[in-house]
Amino acid sequence: MENVCMTMAEAIGMNVPPHGLFPMLDGRLCYIVKRFDRAENGDKIQSETMFQILGSTDKYKGSLESVGKAIRAHAENVGLDTIDFFERVLLCFLIGNGDMHLKNWAFLIRDKKAALAPVYDFVSSKVYIKRESDTALTLNAKGNKLKRTDFESLANNLKIDPKAAANSFEKMKNAREKFRGLAIYSELNPPMRQEFEDVLTERFKRLFS
């Protein structure tokens, strides 16, 4: 599941580390992601999660607004990273990723300059946890029954230009058939593939009805 979700992020131009499925000796597939907190020479690149930055004691306690504000306060390239964050939030909703807690949002810091870390831990948790909330971190003071106006409120909260926000929505809307194709031809078994397609259909309907 993680492989197809990460591939969807990659398909719309998000910063995704090299990843893929590799066969093991027993015939099962192993999912591998290249570490992004290591330089080519093996040196460690400083990384800080939002759990650390916000001084939290519970990775599930917090809001997407607080994460976005931390990005605006610390990112070297505020504009691009804010849009990147907003689009990741949209994508997580569409694929049914309700487990994006504070430790799944992070900065990489090079020469004292912070940038949003590449995409990681993108998975449709909704397929596995049927009664899971829409989001691990609240959005517009809600954890469930999210609708488009909640995401529009986030864009406004993060001071994203209305035209830029509209472009982000349109980008996701236009990716619908691409996502469907990736799901259909993924490594998922037929029942899970159908469940994932059902999640995508329901979420696109809620965001773009």
SERO-4910 file (N, C-alpha, C, O; in steps of 0.05 Angstrom, whole numbers):
BEGIN
 pado doro    nc1    nc2    nc3   cac1   cac2   cac3    cc1    cc2    cc3    oc1    oc2    oc3
  Met    A     16    -24      0      0      0      0     17     25      0     12     44    -15
  Glu    A     38     25     17     55     49     18     68     56     -9     71     79    -17
  Asn    A     75     34    -23     88     39    -49     70     54    -68     79     73    -81
  Val    A     45     46    -71     27     59    -90     20     88    -80     17    106    -97
  Cys    A     18     92    -54     12    119    -44     35    138    -49     32    161    -56
  Met    A     59    128    -44     83    144    -49     86    149    -79     96    171    -87
  Thr    A     79    130    -95     81    133   -124     61    155   -134     67    170   -152
  Met    A     38    156   -121     18    177   -128     29    204   -121     26    223   -137
  Ala    A     43    207    -98     55    232    -91     76    240   -112     78    263   -120
  Glu    A     92    220   -119    113    225   -139    101    233   -166    113    249   -180
  Ala    A     78    221   -173     66    225   -199     57    254   -203     54    264   -225
  Ile    A     51    268   -181     42    296   -183     65    315   -175     60    339   -169
  Gly    A     90    305   -176    113    322   -173    122    328   -145    138    346   -141
  Met    A    113    313   -125    122    317    -98    150    306    -94    159    288   -109
  Asn    A    164    316    -74    191    308    -68    190    281    -53    186    280    -29
  Val    A    194    260    -68    192    233    -57    219    219    -60    231    219    -81
  Pro    A    229    207    -38    255    193    -40    253    168    -58    231    157    -61
  Pro    A    275    159    -69    275    134    -85    263    112    -68    269    109    -45
  His    A    245     97    -81    231     75    -66    221     54    -86    221     59   -110
  Gly    A    213     32    -75    202     11    -93    199    -16    -79    207    -19    -56
  Leu    A    188    -35    -93    184    -62    -83    205    -80    -95    211    -80   -119
  Phe    A    216    -97    -77    237   -115    -86    231   -143    -76    223   -147    -53
  Pro    A    233   -163    -94    227   -191    -86    247   -203    -67    272   -199    -71
  Met    A    237   -217    -47    255   -231    -29    257   -260    -37    243   -269    -55
  Leu    A    274   -275    -24    279   -303    -32    254   -320    -29    250   -339    -44
  Asp    A    237   -313    -10    212   -329     -6    189   -320    -25    167   -330    -22
  Gly    A    195   -302    -43    175   -293    -62    159   -269    -54    145   -257    -70
  Arg    A    160   -262    -29    145   -238    -20    160   -213    -28    184   -213    -34
  Leu    A    144   -191    -29    156   -165    -37    163   -149    -12    149   -148      8
  Cys    A    186   -136    -14    196   -119      8    196    -90     -2    208    -84    -23
  Tyr    A    184    -73     14    183    -44      6    208    -30     18    213    -32     42
  Ile    A    222    -16      2    247     -2     10    246     27      3    238     34    -20
  Val    A    253     44     21    255     73     17    283     82     24    294     75     45
  Lys    A    295     98      6    322    108     12    320    130     34    303    147     33
  Arg    A    338    128     53    339    148     74    346    175     62    364    178     46
  Phe    A    331    195     71    336    222     60    351    240     80    357    263     75
  Asp    A    357    228    104    372    244    124    401    236    124    415    239    145
  Arg    A    411    226    102    439    220     99    450    233     73    437    232     52
  Ala    A    473    245     74    486    256     51    499    233     34    500    210     44
  Glu    A    507    239     10    519    219     -7    543    206      5    549    182      0
  Asn    A    558    221     22    582    209     34    575    195     61    593    186     75
  Gly    A    550    193     67    542    179     91    538    196    116    527    187    136
  Asp    A    546    222    114    542    240    137    513    244    142    496    245    124
  Lys    A    506    248    168    478    252    175    470    281    170    484    299    177
  Ile    A    446    284    159    434    310    155    415    315    178    399    299    185
  Gln    A    418    338    190    401    345    213    372    345    205    364    357    185
  Ser    A    356    332    221    327    332    216    312    337    243    321    329    264
  Glu    A    290    351    241    274    357    264    245    353    257    235    364    237
  Thr    A    231    336    273    203    332    268    186    354    281    196    368    299
  Met    A    162    356    272    144    376    285    138    369    314    131    386    330
  Phe    A    141    343    321    138    335    348    159    349    366    153    357    388
  Gln    A    183    351    355    205    364    369    202    395    368    204    408    388
  Ile    A    196    405    344    195    434    340    173    447    357    176    468    368
  Leu    A    150    433    359    127    444    374    128    437    403    110    444    418
  Gly    A    149    422    411    151    415    439    129    398    450    120    401    473
  Ser    A    119    379    433     96    363    440    104    339    458    127    331    458
  Thr    A     84    329    472     88    305    488     71    282    477     72    260    488
  Asp    A     55    288    457     38    267    445     36    273    415     27    294    407
  Lys    A     46    255    399     48    259    370     21    262    356     19    272    334
  Tyr    A     -1    254    370    -27    257    359    -43    281    370    -66    285    363
  Lys    A    -30    297    386    -42    321    396    -31    346    382     -8    352    385
  Gly    A    -48    359    367    -39    383    352    -57    388    329    -77    373    324
  Ser    A    -51    408    314    -68    415    290    -50    419    266    -26    424    268
  Leu    A    -62    416    243    -48    421    218    -41    450    215    -21    458    203
  Glu    A    -58    467    227    -52    496    227    -26    501    242    -10    518    233
  Ser    A    -21    488    264      3    493    280     28    483    264     49    495    266
  Val    A     25    461    250     47    451    233     53    471    211     76    478    206
  Gly    A     32    481    198     35    500    177     48    526    187     65    538    173
  Lys    A     41    535    210     52    559    221     82    555    228     98    574    225
  Ala    A     89    531    237    117    525    243    133    526    217    156    535    217
  Ile    A    121    516    195    135    517    169    139    546    161    161    553    151
  Arg    A    119    562    164    121    591    157    142    605    175    154    624    166
  Ala    A    145    596    199    163    609    218    192    601    213    210    617    219
  His    A    197    577    203    224    567    202    235    560    174    260    559    171
  Ala    A    218    556    155    228    548    128    243    570    115    236    594    116
  Glu    A    265    563    101    280    582     86    264    593     62    263    617     57
  Asn    A    250    574     48    233    582     26    204    579     34    191    559     29
  Val    A    194    600     48    168    599     60    146    593     40    129    576     45
  Gly    A    146    608     18    124    605     -2    122    577    -13    100    565    -12
  Leu    A    144    566    -23    143    539    -35    136    518    -15    121    500    -20
  Asp    A    149    519      9    144    499     29    115    500     40    104    479     47
  Thr    A    104    524     41     76    526     50     57    513     31     39    498     38
  Ile    A     61    518      5     45    506    -16     49    476    -16     29    460    -18
  Asp    A     74    467    -13     80    439    -13     65    425     10     53    404      7
  Phe    A     66    437     34     52    427     57     22    425     52      9    404     57
  Phe    A     10    446     41    -18    447     35    -26    424     16    -47    411     20
  Glu    A    -11    420     -5    -17    399    -24    -14    372    -12    -28    353    -20
  Arg    A      5    368      6      8    342     19    -16    337     37    -26    314     38
  Val    A    -27    357     50    -51    354     66    -74    345     48    -89    327     56
  Leu    A    -77    358     25    -98    351      7    -95    322     -2   -114    306     -3
  Leu    A    -71    314    -10    -66    287    -20    -71    266      2    -83    246     -3
  Cys    A    -63    272     27    -67    254     49    -97    249     53   -106    226     58
  Phe    A   -113    270     51   -142    267     53   -153    249     30   -169    231     35
  Leu    A   -144    254      6   -154    240    -17   -148    210    -16   -164    194    -25
  Ile    A   -124    203     -6   -117    174     -6   -126    160     20   -123    136     22
  Gly    A   -137    176     38   -146    164     63   -123    159     83   -124    139     97
  Asn    A   -104    177     83    -82    175    102    -89    191    127    -85    215    129
  Gly    A   -100    177    147   -109    190    171    -89    187    194    -95    191    217
  Asp    A    -64    180    187    -44    176    208    -20    195    206      2    188    214
  Met    A    -24    218    194     -2    237    191      0    254    217    -10    276    219
  His    A     14    242    236     17    255    262     42    273    262     54    277    241
  Leu    A     48    284    285     70    304    286     97    294    278    114    309    269
  Lys    A    102    268    281    128    257    274    130    250    244    151    243    235
  Asn    A    108    254    230    108    249    201    111    275    185    109    275    160
  Trp    A    115    297    199    121    323    186    148    331    197    152    332    221
  Ala    A    167    338    179    194    344    189    208    364    171    201    368    148
  Phe    A    229    376    182    248    393    168    274    378    164    282    362    181
  Leu    A    288    383    142    316    377    139    331    403    142    322    423    130
  Ile    A    352    404    156    367    429    161    396    426    151    411    410    161
  Arg    A    402    443    132    429    444    121    440    472    122    426    491    114
  Asp    A    463    476    133    475    503    136    456    522    150    453    545    143
  Lys    A    442    511    170    423    527    187    399    536    171    384    553    180
  Lys    A    394    524    148    371    530    131    352    507    131    359    484    124
  Ala    A    327    512    139    307    490    142    290    488    117    281    508    105
  Ala    A    284    464    109    266    458     86    249    434     93    258    416    107
  Leu    A    225    434     84    207    411     89    219    386     78    228    384     55
  Ala    A    220    365     95    232    340     88    216    327     66    192    333     63
  Pro    A    228    309     51    212    294     30    188    279     42    187    275     66
  Val    A    170    272     24    147    257     32    155    230     44    173    216     34
  Tyr    A    143    222     66    147    196     77    123    186     93    107    202    103
  Asp    A    120    160     96     98    147    110     71    155     99     52    159    114
  Phe    A     69    157     73     43    161     60     30    134     55     41    118     39
  Val    A      8    129     67     -6    103     64    -36    108     68    -44    125     83
  Ser    A    -53     92     55    -81     94     59    -89     78     84    -97     55     82
  Ser    A    -86     90    107    -92     76    132   -122     71    134   -131     52    148
  Lys    A   -139     86    120   -168     82    120   -175     54    110   -195     43    119
  Val    A   -160     43     92   -166     16     82   -164     -4    104   -178    -24    104
  Tyr    A   -145      0    123   -141    -19    145   -158    -13    169   -166    -31    184
  Ile    A   -163     13    174   -178     21    198   -204     35    189   -204     59    184
  Lys    A   -225     20    187   -249     30    174   -261     54    189   -273     72    176
  Arg    A   -259     54    215   -272     76    230   -252     99    237   -257    115    254
  Glu    A   -230     99    223   -209    119    228   -219    147    221   -235    150    202
  Ser    A   -211    167    237   -218    195    230   -204    204    205   -186    191    195
  Asp    A   -214    226    194   -202    236    169   -173    245    172   -158    242    153
  Thr    A   -166    255    196   -140    266    200   -131    261    229   -146    263    247
  Ala    A   -105    255    232    -94    250    258    -91    277    274    -96    278    298
  Leu    A    -85    298    259    -83    325    271   -107    341    262   -115    340    239
  Thr    A   -118    356    280   -143    370    274   -139    390    251   -118    401    247
  Leu    A   -161    395    237   -162    415    216   -187    431    220   -209    420    220
  Asn    A   -184    457    223   -207    475    228   -222    465    253   -246    465    254
  Ala    A   -206    456    273   -216    446    299   -233    420    296   -249    413    313
  Lys    A   -228    406    274   -243    381    269   -223    358    263   -201    363    253
  Gly    A   -232    334    269   -216    311    262   -230    293    242   -218    274    231
  Asn    A   -255    299    237   -272    281    220   -292    298    205   -297    321    210
  Lys    A   -304    284    185   -325    297    169   -315    322    156   -329    343    154
  Leu    A   -290    321    146   -278    344    133   -291    349    106   -300    331     92
  Lys    A   -293    374     98   -303    382     72   -285    403     60   -267    413     74
  Arg    A   -291    411     36   -273    430     22   -269    456     37   -247    467     37
  Thr    A   -289    466     49   -287    491     64   -266    490     86   -254    510     93
  Asp    A   -262    466     98   -242    463    119   -214    467    107   -196    479    120
  Phe    A   -210    457     83   -184    459     70   -179    488     60   -157    498     61
  Glu    A   -201    500     51   -199    528     43   -192    546     67   -177    565     65
  Ser    A   -203    539     90   -197    553    115   -167    550    122   -154    569    131
  Leu    A   -156    526    117   -127    522    122   -111    539    104    -91    552    113
  Ala    A   -118    540     78   -103    557     60   -103    586     68    -83    600     67
  Asn    A   -126    595     77   -129    623     86   -112    627    112    -99    648    115
  Asn    A   -113    608    130    -97    610    155    -68    612    149    -53    625    164
  Leu    A    -59    598    128    -30    598    121    -23    620    102      0    622     92
  Lys    A    -42    638     97    -37    662     80    -29    654     51    -12    667     39
  Ile    A    -40    632     42    -36    624     14    -54    640     -4    -78    643      1
  Asp    A    -42    652    -25    -57    667    -44    -81    651    -55    -77    628    -62
  Pro    A   -105    662    -56   -128    647    -66   -124    633    -93   -134    611    -97
  Lys    A   -110    647   -111   -105    635   -137    -87    610   -135    -90    590   -148
  Ala    A    -67    613   -117    -48    590   -113    -63    567   -100    -58    544   -108
  Ala    A    -81    572    -81    -96    551    -68   -115    538    -89   -117    513    -89
  Ala    A   -127    554   -106   -145    543   -127   -129    525   -146   -139    505   -154
  Asn    A   -105    533   -152    -88    517   -169    -81    490   -156    -80    469   -170
  Ser    A    -77    490   -130    -71    465   -116    -95    446   -116    -92    422   -121
  Phe    A   -119    457   -112   -143    441   -114   -146    429   -142   -152    406   -145
  Glu    A   -142    446   -162   -145    437   -190   -124    416   -197   -130    397   -212
  Lys    A   -100    419   -186    -79    399   -190    -88    371   -180    -84    351   -194
  Met    A   -100    371   -157   -109    345   -146   -133    335   -162   -134    311   -168
  Lys    A   -151    352   -169   -174    344   -185   -166    331   -211   -177    311   -220
  Asn    A   -147    343   -224   -137    333   -250   -122    307   -248   -118    293   -268
  Ala    A   -113    300   -224    -98    275   -220   -115    251   -215   -105    229   -211
  Arg    A   -141    255   -215   -160    233   -207   -156    208   -223   -153    186   -212
  Glu    A   -156    211   -250   -153    187   -267   -125    175   -265   -122    151   -267
  Lys    A   -106    192   -261    -78    182   -257    -77    165   -232    -65    143   -232
  Phe    A    -89    174   -210    -89    159   -185   -104    133   -189    -96    112   -179
  Arg    A   -127    134   -202   -143    110   -206   -127     89   -222   -128     65   -215
  Gly    A   -112     98   -242    -96     80   -258    -74     67   -241    -69     43   -243
  Leu    A    -61     83   -225    -40     73   -207    -51     53   -188    -38     33   -181
  Ala    A    -75     57   -178    -88     38   -159    -95     12   -173    -90     -9   -163
  Ile    A   -106     15   -197   -115     -9   -212    -91    -27   -219    -93    -51   -217
  Tyr    A    -69    -15   -227    -46    -31   -236    -25    -33   -214     -1    -39   -220
  Ser    A    -33    -30   -189    -14    -32   -167    -10    -61   -159    -23    -79   -170
  Glu    A      7    -65   -139     13    -92   -129     -8   -102   -109     -6   -125   -100
  Leu    A    -28    -85   -103    -48    -93    -84    -65   -116    -93    -70   -119   -117
  Asn    A    -73   -133    -75    -91   -155    -83   -118   -144    -90   -125   -122    -81
  Pro    A   -134   -158   -106   -160   -147   -116   -178   -136    -94   -189   -114    -98
  Pro    A   -183   -150    -72   -201   -138    -52   -191   -112    -40   -206    -93    -37
  Met    A   -165   -111    -34   -154    -86    -23   -153    -64    -44   -157    -41    -38
  Arg    A   -148    -71    -69   -148    -52    -90   -175    -39    -93   -178    -15    -96
  Gln    A   -196    -55    -91   -223    -45    -93   -230    -26    -69   -242     -5    -73
  Glu    A   -221    -34    -45   -225    -17    -22   -211     10    -25   -222     30    -17
  Phe    A   -187      9    -36   -172     34    -40   -186     51    -61   -188     75    -57
  Glu    A   -195     39    -82   -210     54   -102   -235     67    -90   -242     89    -97
  Asp    A   -248     52    -73   -272     63    -60   -266     87    -42   -281    107    -42
  Val    A   -243     86    -28   -234    108    -11   -229    133    -29   -238    155    -23
  Leu    A   -214    128    -51   -208    150    -69   -234    163    -81   -236    187    -81
  Thr    A   -253    146    -89   -278    156   -100   -293    173    -80   -302    195    -87
  Glu    A   -295    163    -55   -310    178    -35   -296    204    -28   -310    224    -24
  Arg    A   -270    204    -26   -255    228    -19   -256    249    -41   -258    273    -36
  Phe    A   -253    240    -66   -255    260    -88   -283    272    -89   -286    296    -95
  Lys    A   -302    256    -83   -330    266    -84   -333    287    -62   -346    308    -67
  Arg    A   -322    283    -39   -325    302    -17   -310    328    -22   -318    350    -13
  Leu    A   -288    326    -36   -272    350    -41   -280    365    -66   -277    389    -68
  Phe    A   -292    350    -86   -297    363   -112   -326    359   -121   -331    362   -145
  Ser    A   -344    352   -104   -372    348   -113   -384    375   -122   -407    376   -130
***
